[in-house]
Amino acid sequence: MHKSKYMIKDEDIDGNPDDLTYDQRDSIDIMLEHYGDLTSAELVNLTHSEEPWIKARVGLLDDAHSENIITLESMREYYSKHLI
């Protein structure tokens, strides 16, 4: 829903935070605390330097458009080793 957006406005949000469980809220709060002060460019640079992104772009030039999918397995494997 937010693909290619560098800023998400209140009107772009579809959901009710009251529907979140305690654990879901806690996870979001941890992410916001850790990454919330980063700019969109900093977040892009961070994610594009991580293994799931790199694996999905094997053989592509840095500036090449890609619709390759970053798999859930690739993300699970990488991020389970890099917990905040």
Secondary structure, DSSP 8 states (H G I E B T S, - for coil): --TT-S---GGG--S-GGGS-HHHHHHHHHHHHHHTTS-HHHHHHHHHTSHHHHHHTTTS-TT--------HHHHHHHHHSS--
